[in-house]
Amino acid sequence: MCVEDGSKALRTAVQAYWPNAEIQRCLVHKERNLRGYLRHWGKLARLMKRMRQVEGAEAGREALADLDRFLETKNAAALESLREAGESLITLHKLNV
């Protein structure tokens, strides 16, 4: 298992050396990135906190979907950034860690 910050070079290296590695995107880095697109951070902070706290794959997907719906109405670039990370934001939930 690897936690990474979104660096494509790091992801490529991890996949080259450990092709079966599960990759979790760093939620702190993603939240900071998303904040750069938004004026008001309160709702984003609550949604990210929820994503960190839920347990299990289904709850993780629901939290990710809620964040997606929120960003859909706020900022297209933020939404694209979230979707680029996709389910790698909930790898720990999928592994029940």
Phi and psi restraints in degrees (range 20) as a CNS / XPLOR table:
assign (resid 1 and name C) (resid 2 and name N)
       (resid 2 and name CA) (resid 2 and name C) 1.0 -135.6 20.0 2
assign (resid 2 and name N) (resid 2 and name CA)
       (resid 2 and name C) (resid 3 and name N) 1.0 137.1 20.0 2
assign (resid 2 and name C) (resid 3 and name N)
       (resid 3 and name CA) (resid 3 and name C) 1.0 -107.2 20.0 2
assign (resid 3 and name N) (resid 3 and name CA)
       (resid 3 and name C) (resid 4 and name N) 1.0 126.7 20.0 2
assign (resid 3 and name C) (resid 4 and name N)
       (resid 4 and name CA) (resid 4 and name C) 1.0 -132.7 20.0 2
assign (resid 4 and name N) (resid 4 and name CA)
       (resid 4 and name C) (resid 5 and name N) 1.0 165.3 20.0 2
assign (resid 4 and name C) (resid 5 and name N)
       (resid 5 and name CA) (resid 5 and name C) 1.0 -98.8 20.0 2
assign (resid 5 and name N) (resid 5 and name CA)
       (resid 5 and name C) (resid 6 and name N) 1.0 6.7 20.0 2
assign (resid 5 and name C) (resid 6 and name N)
       (resid 6 and name CA) (resid 6 and name C) 1.0 105.2 20.0 2
assign (resid 6 and name N) (resid 6 and name CA)
       (resid 6 and name C) (resid 7 and name N) 1.0 -2.3 20.0 2
assign (resid 6 and name C) (resid 7 and name N)
       (resid 7 and name CA) (resid 7 and name C) 1.0 -65.9 20.0 2
assign (resid 7 and name N) (resid 7 and name CA)
       (resid 7 and name C) (resid 8 and name N) 1.0 123.1 20.0 2
assign (resid 7 and name C) (resid 8 and name N)
       (resid 8 and name CA) (resid 8 and name C) 1.0 -65.9 20.0 2
assign (resid 8 and name N) (resid 8 and name CA)
       (resid 8 and name C) (resid 9 and name N) 1.0 -36.1 20.0 2
assign (resid 8 and name C) (resid 9 and name N)
       (resid 9 and name CA) (resid 9 and name C) 1.0 -64.2 20.0 2
assign (resid 9 and name N) (resid 9 and name CA)
       (resid 9 and name C) (resid 10 and name N) 1.0 -42.2 20.0 2
assign (resid 9 and name C) (resid 10 and name N)
       (resid 10 and name CA) (resid 10 and name C) 1.0 -64.8 20.0 2
assign (resid 10 and name N) (resid 10 and name CA)
       (resid 10 and name C) (resid 11 and name N) 1.0 -44.1 20.0 2
assign (resid 10 and name C) (resid 11 and name N)
       (resid 11 and name CA) (resid 11 and name C) 1.0 -60.8 20.0 2
assign (resid 11 and name N) (resid 11 and name CA)
       (resid 11 and name C) (resid 12 and name N) 1.0 -43.2 20.0 2
assign (resid 11 and name C) (resid 12 and name N)
       (resid 12 and name CA) (resid 12 and name C) 1.0 -61.8 20.0 2
assign (resid 12 and name N) (resid 12 and name CA)
       (resid 12 and name C) (resid 13 and name N) 1.0 -43.5 20.0 2
assign (resid 12 and name C) (resid 13 and name N)
       (resid 13 and name CA) (resid 13 and name C) 1.0 -65.1 20.0 2
assign (resid 13 and name N) (resid 13 and name CA)
       (resid 13 and name C) (resid 14 and name N) 1.0 -44.3 20.0 2
assign (resid 13 and name C) (resid 14 and name N)
       (resid 14 and name CA) (resid 14 and name C) 1.0 -60.9 20.0 2
assign (resid 14 and name N) (resid 14 and name CA)
       (resid 14 and name C) (resid 15 and name N) 1.0 -45.7 20.0 2
assign (resid 14 and name C) (resid 15 and name N)
       (resid 15 and name CA) (resid 15 and name C) 1.0 -67.3 20.0 2
assign (resid 15 and name N) (resid 15 and name CA)
       (resid 15 and name C) (resid 16 and name N) 1.0 -30.4 20.0 2
assign (resid 15 and name C) (resid 16 and name N)
       (resid 16 and name CA) (resid 16 and name C) 1.0 -70.3 20.0 2
assign (resid 16 and name N) (resid 16 and name CA)
       (resid 16 and name C) (resid 17 and name N) 1.0 -40.7 20.0 2
assign (resid 16 and name C) (resid 17 and name N)
       (resid 17 and name CA) (resid 17 and name C) 1.0 -88.8 20.0 2
assign (resid 17 and name N) (resid 17 and name CA)
       (resid 17 and name C) (resid 18 and name N) 1.0 -32.4 20.0 2
assign (resid 17 and name C) (resid 18 and name N)
       (resid 18 and name CA) (resid 18 and name C) 1.0 -132.4 20.0 2
assign (resid 18 and name N) (resid 18 and name CA)
       (resid 18 and name C) (resid 19 and name N) 1.0 77.5 20.0 2
assign (resid 18 and name C) (resid 19 and name N)
       (resid 19 and name CA) (resid 19 and name C) 1.0 -61.6 20.0 2
assign (resid 19 and name N) (resid 19 and name CA)
       (resid 19 and name C) (resid 20 and name N) 1.0 -21.6 20.0 2
assign (resid 19 and name C) (resid 20 and name N)
       (resid 20 and name CA) (resid 20 and name C) 1.0 -98.3 20.0 2
assign (resid 20 and name N) (resid 20 and name CA)
       (resid 20 and name C) (resid 21 and name N) 1.0 8.0 20.0 2
assign (resid 20 and name C) (resid 21 and name N)
       (resid 21 and name CA) (resid 21 and name C) 1.0 -65.1 20.0 2
assign (resid 21 and name N) (resid 21 and name CA)
       (resid 21 and name C) (resid 22 and name N) 1.0 140.8 20.0 2
assign (resid 21 and name C) (resid 22 and name N)
       (resid 22 and name CA) (resid 22 and name C) 1.0 -87.7 20.0 2
assign (resid 22 and name N) (resid 22 and name CA)
       (resid 22 and name C) (resid 23 and name N) 1.0 131.1 20.0 2
assign (resid 22 and name C) (resid 23 and name N)
       (resid 23 and name CA) (resid 23 and name C) 1.0 -114.0 20.0 2
assign (resid 23 and name N) (resid 23 and name CA)
       (resid 23 and name C) (resid 24 and name N) 1.0 123.9 20.0 2
assign (resid 23 and name C) (resid 24 and name N)
       (resid 24 and name CA) (resid 24 and name C) 1.0 -107.7 20.0 2
assign (resid 24 and name N) (resid 24 and name CA)
       (resid 24 and name C) (resid 25 and name N) 1.0 127.0 20.0 2
assign (resid 24 and name C) (resid 25 and name N)
       (resid 25 and name CA) (resid 25 and name C) 1.0 -77.2 20.0 2
assign (resid 25 and name N) (resid 25 and name CA)
       (resid 25 and name C) (resid 26 and name N) 1.0 142.0 20.0 2
assign (resid 25 and name C) (resid 26 and name N)
       (resid 26 and name CA) (resid 26 and name C) 1.0 -68.9 20.0 2
assign (resid 26 and name N) (resid 26 and name CA)
       (resid 26 and name C) (resid 27 and name N) 1.0 120.3 20.0 2
assign (resid 26 and name C) (resid 27 and name N)
       (resid 27 and name CA) (resid 27 and name C) 1.0 -70.7 20.0 2
assign (resid 27 and name N) (resid 27 and name CA)
       (resid 27 and name C) (resid 28 and name N) 1.0 -29.9 20.0 2
assign (resid 27 and name C) (resid 28 and name N)
       (resid 28 and name CA) (resid 28 and name C) 1.0 -66.0 20.0 2
assign (resid 28 and name N) (resid 28 and name CA)
       (resid 28 and name C) (resid 29 and name N) 1.0 -46.9 20.0 2
assign (resid 28 and name C) (resid 29 and name N)
       (resid 29 and name CA) (resid 29 and name C) 1.0 -61.6 20.0 2
assign (resid 29 and name N) (resid 29 and name CA)
       (resid 29 and name C) (resid 30 and name N) 1.0 -42.7 20.0 2
assign (resid 29 and name C) (resid 30 and name N)
       (resid 30 and name CA) (resid 30 and name C) 1.0 -65.9 20.0 2
assign (resid 30 and name N) (resid 30 and name CA)
       (resid 30 and name C) (resid 31 and name N) 1.0 -41.5 20.0 2
assign (resid 30 and name C) (resid 31 and name N)
       (resid 31 and name CA) (resid 31 and name C) 1.0 -63.1 20.0 2
assign (resid 31 and name N) (resid 31 and name CA)
       (resid 31 and name C) (resid 32 and name N) 1.0 -43.4 20.0 2
assign (resid 31 and name C) (resid 32 and name N)
       (resid 32 and name CA) (resid 32 and name C) 1.0 -60.5 20.0 2
assign (resid 32 and name N) (resid 32 and name CA)
       (resid 32 and name C) (resid 33 and name N) 1.0 -41.7 20.0 2
assign (resid 32 and name C) (resid 33 and name N)
       (resid 33 and name CA) (resid 33 and name C) 1.0 -62.5 20.0 2
assign (resid 33 and name N) (resid 33 and name CA)
       (resid 33 and name C) (resid 34 and name N) 1.0 -45.9 20.0 2
assign (resid 33 and name C) (resid 34 and name N)
       (resid 34 and name CA) (resid 34 and name C) 1.0 -65.6 20.0 2
assign (resid 34 and name N) (resid 34 and name CA)
       (resid 34 and name C) (resid 35 and name N) 1.0 -35.1 20.0 2
assign (resid 34 and name C) (resid 35 and name N)
       (resid 35 and name CA) (resid 35 and name C) 1.0 -59.1 20.0 2
assign (resid 35 and name N) (resid 35 and name CA)
       (resid 35 and name C) (resid 36 and name N) 1.0 -32.6 20.0 2
assign (resid 35 and name C) (resid 36 and name N)
       (resid 36 and name CA) (resid 36 and name C) 1.0 -62.6 20.0 2
assign (resid 36 and name N) (resid 36 and name CA)
       (resid 36 and name C) (resid 37 and name N) 1.0 -19.2 20.0 2
assign (resid 36 and name C) (resid 37 and name N)
       (resid 37 and name CA) (resid 37 and name C) 1.0 -96.9 20.0 2
assign (resid 37 and name N) (resid 37 and name CA)
       (resid 37 and name C) (resid 38 and name N) 1.0 -13.0 20.0 2
assign (resid 37 and name C) (resid 38 and name N)
       (resid 38 and name CA) (resid 38 and name C) 1.0 -116.4 20.0 2
assign (resid 38 and name N) (resid 38 and name CA)
       (resid 38 and name C) (resid 39 and name N) 1.0 154.1 20.0 2
assign (resid 38 and name C) (resid 39 and name N)
       (resid 39 and name CA) (resid 39 and name C) 1.0 -89.6 20.0 2
assign (resid 39 and name N) (resid 39 and name CA)
       (resid 39 and name C) (resid 40 and name N) 1.0 -39.8 20.0 2
assign (resid 39 and name C) (resid 40 and name N)
       (resid 40 and name CA) (resid 40 and name C) 1.0 -112.3 20.0 2
assign (resid 40 and name N) (resid 40 and name CA)
       (resid 40 and name C) (resid 41 and name N) 1.0 125.4 20.0 2
assign (resid 40 and name C) (resid 41 and name N)
       (resid 41 and name CA) (resid 41 and name C) 1.0 -102.1 20.0 2
assign (resid 41 and name N) (resid 41 and name CA)
       (resid 41 and name C) (resid 42 and name N) 1.0 -9.6 20.0 2
assign (resid 41 and name C) (resid 42 and name N)
       (resid 42 and name CA) (resid 42 and name C) 1.0 -56.7 20.0 2
assign (resid 42 and name N) (resid 42 and name CA)
       (resid 42 and name C) (resid 43 and name N) 1.0 -52.7 20.0 2
assign (resid 42 and name C) (resid 43 and name N)
       (resid 43 and name CA) (resid 43 and name C) 1.0 -64.6 20.0 2
assign (resid 43 and name N) (resid 43 and name CA)
       (resid 43 and name C) (resid 44 and name N) 1.0 -40.6 20.0 2
assign (resid 43 and name C) (resid 44 and name N)
       (resid 44 and name CA) (resid 44 and name C) 1.0 -59.0 20.0 2
assign (resid 44 and name N) (resid 44 and name CA)
       (resid 44 and name C) (resid 45 and name N) 1.0 -46.0 20.0 2
assign (resid 44 and name C) (resid 45 and name N)
       (resid 45 and name CA) (resid 45 and name C) 1.0 -60.2 20.0 2
assign (resid 45 and name N) (resid 45 and name CA)
       (resid 45 and name C) (resid 46 and name N) 1.0 -42.1 20.0 2
assign (resid 45 and name C) (resid 46 and name N)
       (resid 46 and name CA) (resid 46 and name C) 1.0 -65.4 20.0 2
assign (resid 46 and name N) (resid 46 and name CA)
       (resid 46 and name C) (resid 47 and name N) 1.0 -41.8 20.0 2
assign (resid 46 and name C) (resid 47 and name N)
       (resid 47 and name CA) (resid 47 and name C) 1.0 -67.4 20.0 2
assign (resid 47 and name N) (resid 47 and name CA)
       (resid 47 and name C) (resid 48 and name N) 1.0 -39.2 20.0 2
assign (resid 47 and name C) (resid 48 and name N)
       (resid 48 and name CA) (resid 48 and name C) 1.0 -68.4 20.0 2
assign (resid 48 and name N) (resid 48 and name CA)
       (resid 48 and name C) (resid 49 and name N) 1.0 -39.5 20.0 2
assign (resid 48 and name C) (resid 49 and name N)
       (resid 49 and name CA) (resid 49 and name C) 1.0 -60.8 20.0 2
assign (resid 49 and name N) (resid 49 and name CA)
       (resid 49 and name C) (resid 50 and name N) 1.0 -43.6 20.0 2
assign (resid 49 and name C) (resid 50 and name N)
       (resid 50 and name CA) (resid 50 and name C) 1.0 -60.8 20.0 2
assign (resid 50 and name N) (resid 50 and name CA)
       (resid 50 and name C) (resid 51 and name N) 1.0 -42.5 20.0 2
assign (resid 50 and name C) (resid 51 and name N)
       (resid 51 and name CA) (resid 51 and name C) 1.0 -62.3 20.0 2
assign (resid 51 and name N) (resid 51 and name CA)
       (resid 51 and name C) (resid 52 and name N) 1.0 -35.7 20.0 2
assign (resid 51 and name C) (resid 52 and name N)
       (resid 52 and name CA) (resid 52 and name C) 1.0 -71.1 20.0 2
assign (resid 52 and name N) (resid 52 and name CA)
       (resid 52 and name C) (resid 53 and name N) 1.0 -29.7 20.0 2
assign (resid 52 and name C) (resid 53 and name N)
       (resid 53 and name CA) (resid 53 and name C) 1.0 -94.8 20.0 2
assign (resid 53 and name N) (resid 53 and name CA)
       (resid 53 and name C) (resid 54 and name N) 1.0 -21.5 20.0 2
assign (resid 53 and name C) (resid 54 and name N)
       (resid 54 and name CA) (resid 54 and name C) 1.0 -66.2 20.0 2
assign (resid 54 and name N) (resid 54 and name CA)
       (resid 54 and name C) (resid 55 and name N) 1.0 162.2 20.0 2
assign (resid 54 and name C) (resid 55 and name N)
       (resid 55 and name CA) (resid 55 and name C) 1.0 -125.5 20.0 2
assign (resid 55 and name N) (resid 55 and name CA)
       (resid 55 and name C) (resid 56 and name N) 1.0 136.1 20.0 2
assign (resid 55 and name C) (resid 56 and name N)
       (resid 56 and name CA) (resid 56 and name C) 1.0 93.4 20.0 2
assign (resid 56 and name N) (resid 56 and name CA)
       (resid 56 and name C) (resid 57 and name N) 1.0 158.1 20.0 2
assign (resid 56 and name C) (resid 57 and name N)
       (resid 57 and name CA) (resid 57 and name C) 1.0 -64.0 20.0 2
assign (resid 57 and name N) (resid 57 and name CA)
       (resid 57 and name C) (resid 58 and name N) 1.0 -44.8 20.0 2
assign (resid 57 and name C) (resid 58 and name N)
       (resid 58 and name CA) (resid 58 and name C) 1.0 -63.7 20.0 2
assign (resid 58 and name N) (resid 58 and name CA)
       (resid 58 and name C) (resid 59 and name N) 1.0 -45.5 20.0 2
assign (resid 58 and name C) (resid 59 and name N)
       (resid 59 and name CA) (resid 59 and name C) 1.0 -64.8 20.0 2
assign (resid 59 and name N) (resid 59 and name CA)
       (resid 59 and name C) (resid 60 and name N) 1.0 -37.4 20.0 2
assign (resid 59 and name C) (resid 60 and name N)
       (resid 60 and name CA) (resid 60 and name C) 1.0 -63.4 20.0 2
assign (resid 60 and name N) (resid 60 and name CA)
       (resid 60 and name C) (resid 61 and name N) 1.0 -43.6 20.0 2
assign (resid 60 and name C) (resid 61 and name N)
       (resid 61 and name CA) (resid 61 and name C) 1.0 -64.5 20.0 2
assign (resid 61 and name N) (resid 61 and name CA)
       (resid 61 and name C) (resid 62 and name N) 1.0 -38.5 20.0 2
assign (resid 61 and name C) (resid 62 and name N)
       (resid 62 and name CA) (resid 62 and name C) 1.0 -64.5 20.0 2
assign (resid 62 and name N) (resid 62 and name CA)
       (resid 62 and name C) (resid 63 and name N) 1.0 -43.6 20.0 2
assign (resid 62 and name C) (resid 63 and name N)
       (resid 63 and name CA) (resid 63 and name C) 1.0 -64.4 20.0 2
assign (resid 63 and name N) (resid 63 and name CA)
       (resid 63 and name C) (resid 64 and name N) 1.0 -40.5 20.0 2
assign (resid 63 and name C) (resid 64 and name N)
       (resid 64 and name CA) (resid 64 and name C) 1.0 -64.8 20.0 2
assign (resid 64 and name N) (resid 64 and name CA)
       (resid 64 and name C) (resid 65 and name N) 1.0 -40.6 20.0 2
assign (resid 64 and name C) (resid 65 and name N)
       (resid 65 and name CA) (resid 65 and name C) 1.0 -65.0 20.0 2
assign (resid 65 and name N) (resid 65 and name CA)
       (resid 65 and name C) (resid 66 and name N) 1.0 -38.6 20.0 2
assign (resid 65 and name C) (resid 66 and name N)
       (resid 66 and name CA) (resid 66 and name C) 1.0 -63.9 20.0 2
assign (resid 66 and name N) (resid 66 and name CA)
       (resid 66 and name C) (resid 67 and name N) 1.0 -41.6 20.0 2
assign (resid 66 and name C) (resid 67 and name N)
       (resid 67 and name CA) (resid 67 and name C) 1.0 -64.3 20.0 2
assign (resid 67 and name N) (resid 67 and name CA)
       (resid 67 and name C) (resid 68 and name N) 1.0 -41.6 20.0 2
assign (resid 67 and name C) (resid 68 and name N)
       (resid 68 and name CA) (resid 68 and name C) 1.0 -59.1 20.0 2
assign (resid 68 and name N) (resid 68 and name CA)
       (resid 68 and name C) (resid 69 and name N) 1.0 -47.4 20.0 2
assign (resid 68 and name C) (resid 69 and name N)
       (resid 69 and name CA) (resid 69 and name C) 1.0 -62.5 20.0 2
assign (resid 69 and name N) (resid 69 and name CA)
       (resid 69 and name C) (resid 70 and name N) 1.0 -39.8 20.0 2
assign (resid 69 and name C) (resid 70 and name N)
       (resid 70 and name CA) (resid 70 and name C) 1.0 -61.9 20.0 2
assign (resid 70 and name N) (resid 70 and name CA)
       (resid 70 and name C) (resid 71 and name N) 1.0 -48.7 20.0 2
assign (resid 70 and name C) (resid 71 and name N)
       (resid 71 and name CA) (resid 71 and name C) 1.0 -69.5 20.0 2
assign (resid 71 and name N) (resid 71 and name CA)
       (resid 71 and name C) (resid 72 and name N) 1.0 -27.9 20.0 2
assign (resid 71 and name C) (resid 72 and name N)
       (resid 72 and name CA) (resid 72 and name C) 1.0 -57.5 20.0 2
assign (resid 72 and name N) (resid 72 and name CA)
       (resid 72 and name C) (resid 73 and name N) 1.0 -32.1 20.0 2
assign (resid 72 and name C) (resid 73 and name N)
       (resid 73 and name CA) (resid 73 and name C) 1.0 -94.4 20.0 2
assign (resid 73 and name N) (resid 73 and name CA)
       (resid 73 and name C) (resid 74 and name N) 1.0 -4.1 20.0 2
assign (resid 73 and name C) (resid 74 and name N)
       (resid 74 and name CA) (resid 74 and name C) 1.0 -108.8 20.0 2
assign (resid 74 and name N) (resid 74 and name CA)
       (resid 74 and name C) (resid 75 and name N) 1.0 -49.5 20.0 2
assign (resid 74 and name C) (resid 75 and name N)
       (resid 75 and name CA) (resid 75 and name C) 1.0 -160.6 20.0 2
assign (resid 75 and name N) (resid 75 and name CA)
       (resid 75 and name C) (resid 76 and name N) 1.0 123.6 20.0 2
assign (resid 75 and name C) (resid 76 and name N)
       (resid 76 and name CA) (resid 76 and name C) 1.0 -65.3 20.0 2
assign (resid 76 and name N) (resid 76 and name CA)
       (resid 76 and name C) (resid 77 and name N) 1.0 -38.2 20.0 2
assign (resid 76 and name C) (resid 77 and name N)
       (resid 77 and name CA) (resid 77 and name C) 1.0 -68.1 20.0 2
assign (resid 77 and name N) (resid 77 and name CA)
       (resid 77 and name C) (resid 78 and name N) 1.0 -38.3 20.0 2
assign (resid 77 and name C) (resid 78 and name N)
       (resid 78 and name CA) (resid 78 and name C) 1.0 -63.9 20.0 2
assign (resid 78 and name N) (resid 78 and name CA)
       (resid 78 and name C) (resid 79 and name N) 1.0 -42.7 20.0 2
assign (resid 78 and name C) (resid 79 and name N)
       (resid 79 and name CA) (resid 79 and name C) 1.0 -62.1 20.0 2
assign (resid 79 and name N) (resid 79 and name CA)
       (resid 79 and name C) (resid 80 and name N) 1.0 -43.6 20.0 2
assign (resid 79 and name C) (resid 80 and name N)
       (resid 80 and name CA) (resid 80 and name C) 1.0 -61.3 20.0 2
assign (resid 80 and name N) (resid 80 and name CA)
       (resid 80 and name C) (resid 81 and name N) 1.0 -40.9 20.0 2
assign (resid 80 and name C) (resid 81 and name N)
       (resid 81 and name CA) (resid 81 and name C) 1.0 -62.6 20.0 2
assign (resid 81 and name N) (resid 81 and name CA)
       (resid 81 and name C) (resid 82 and name N) 1.0 -43.4 20.0 2
assign (resid 81 and name C) (resid 82 and name N)
       (resid 82 and name CA) (resid 82 and name C) 1.0 -63.5 20.0 2
assign (resid 82 and name N) (resid 82 and name CA)
       (resid 82 and name C) (resid 83 and name N) 1.0 -46.8 20.0 2
assign (resid 82 and name C) (resid 83 and name N)
       (resid 83 and name CA) (resid 83 and name C) 1.0 -66.7 20.0 2
assign (resid 83 and name N) (resid 83 and name CA)
       (resid 83 and name C) (resid 84 and name N) 1.0 -30.3 20.0 2
assign (resid 83 and name C) (resid 84 and name N)
       (resid 84 and name CA) (resid 84 and name C) 1.0 -61.1 20.0 2
assign (resid 84 and name N) (resid 84 and name CA)
       (resid 84 and name C) (resid 85 and name N) 1.0 -38.9 20.0 2
assign (resid 84 and name C) (resid 85 and name N)
       (resid 85 and name CA) (resid 85 and name C) 1.0 -76.0 20.0 2
assign (resid 85 and name N) (resid 85 and name CA)
       (resid 85 and name C) (resid 86 and name N) 1.0 -37.4 20.0 2
assign (resid 85 and name C) (resid 86 and name N)
       (resid 86 and name CA) (resid 86 and name C) 1.0 54.4 20.0 2
assign (resid 86 and name N) (resid 86 and name CA)
       (resid 86 and name C) (resid 87 and name N) 1.0 -140.6 20.0 2
assign (resid 86 and name C) (resid 87 and name N)
       (resid 87 and name CA) (resid 87 and name C) 1.0 -72.5 20.0 2
assign (resid 87 and name N) (resid 87 and name CA)
       (resid 87 and name C) (resid 88 and name N) 1.0 -5.2 20.0 2
assign (resid 87 and name C) (resid 88 and name N)
       (resid 88 and name CA) (resid 88 and name C) 1.0 -68.7 20.0 2
assign (resid 88 and name N) (resid 88 and name CA)
       (resid 88 and name C) (resid 89 and name N) 1.0 -11.3 20.0 2
assign (resid 88 and name C) (resid 89 and name N)
       (resid 89 and name CA) (resid 89 and name C) 1.0 -78.2 20.0 2
assign (resid 89 and name N) (resid 89 and name CA)
       (resid 89 and name C) (resid 90 and name N) 1.0 -15.1 20.0 2
assign (resid 89 and name C) (resid 90 and name N)
       (resid 90 and name CA) (resid 90 and name C) 1.0 -123.5 20.0 2
assign (resid 90 and name N) (resid 90 and name CA)
       (resid 90 and name C) (resid 91 and name N) 1.0 23.8 20.0 2
assign (resid 90 and name C) (resid 91 and name N)
       (resid 91 and name CA) (resid 91 and name C) 1.0 -55.7 20.0 2
assign (resid 91 and name N) (resid 91 and name CA)
       (resid 91 and name C) (resid 92 and name N) 1.0 -44.4 20.0 2
assign (resid 91 and name C) (resid 92 and name N)
       (resid 92 and name CA) (resid 92 and name C) 1.0 -60.1 20.0 2
assign (resid 92 and name N) (resid 92 and name CA)
       (resid 92 and name C) (resid 93 and name N) 1.0 -37.8 20.0 2
assign (resid 92 and name C) (resid 93 and name N)
       (resid 93 and name CA) (resid 93 and name C) 1.0 -68.1 20.0 2
assign (resid 93 and name N) (resid 93 and name CA)
       (resid 93 and name C) (resid 94 and name N) 1.0 -39.7 20.0 2
assign (resid 93 and name C) (resid 94 and name N)
       (resid 94 and name CA) (resid 94 and name C) 1.0 -65.5 20.0 2
assign (resid 94 and name N) (resid 94 and name CA)
       (resid 94 and name C) (resid 95 and name N) 1.0 -29.2 20.0 2
assign (resid 94 and name C) (resid 95 and name N)
       (resid 95 and name CA) (resid 95 and name C) 1.0 -89.0 20.0 2
assign (resid 95 and name N) (resid 95 and name CA)
       (resid 95 and name C) (resid 96 and name N) 1.0 -0.9 20.0 2
assign (resid 95 and name C) (resid 96 and name N)
       (resid 96 and name CA) (resid 96 and name C) 1.0 57.1 20.0 2
assign (resid 96 and name N) (resid 96 and name CA)
       (resid 96 and name C) (resid 97 and name N) 1.0 41.4 20.0 2
